[in-house]
Amino acid sequence: MLVSFKGDEEKLIDSVISVLDAGREKFTFQEMNIISELQHKGIIINLERREVIRNGKKVGMTYTEFEILQLLAKNPGRVLSKEQIYDVVWKESYSGDYNIVMSHISHIREKIEDDPVHNTRLFNQKV
């Protein structure tokens, strides 16, 4: 951003800081309704700490596994394809093999499901 001005530089900086400070005081996390935790079938996903809790115990997740899990949990009832999941999590379009998505989902299942082999949807992804 480029800002040009005429006059006292110190007054300008003080004005900008006071505007920013005033804006910060208007909102608290609760008022902004920021969701910090998602829950589903005994699984707690803490978005701030990037933690997954299952049956009261912390579950280790890789960065990519956590990104996929939170994407699915934030879109309840919405069916997401492997392509959509890849595009969002990897932040790029992919024209090759989407088995990498299914591989990560398989690892997530092993960590959070009682019966990961049972072919049900993990939250809402499309197989």
Sequence and secondary structure as in RCSB ss.txt:
>XXXX:A:sequence
MLVSFKGDEEKLIDSVISVLDAGREKFTFQEMNIISELQHKGIIINLERREVIRNGKKVGMTYTEFEILQLLAKN
PGRVLSKEQIYDVVWKESYSGDYNIVMSHISHIREKIEDDPVHNTRLFNQKV
>XXXX:A:secstr
      S HHHHHHHHHHHHHHHHHH  TTTTT   EEEETTEEEETTTTEEEETTEEE   HHHHHHHHHHHHS
TT  B HHHHHHHHSSS   S THHHHHHHHHHHHHH SSTTS   STTB  
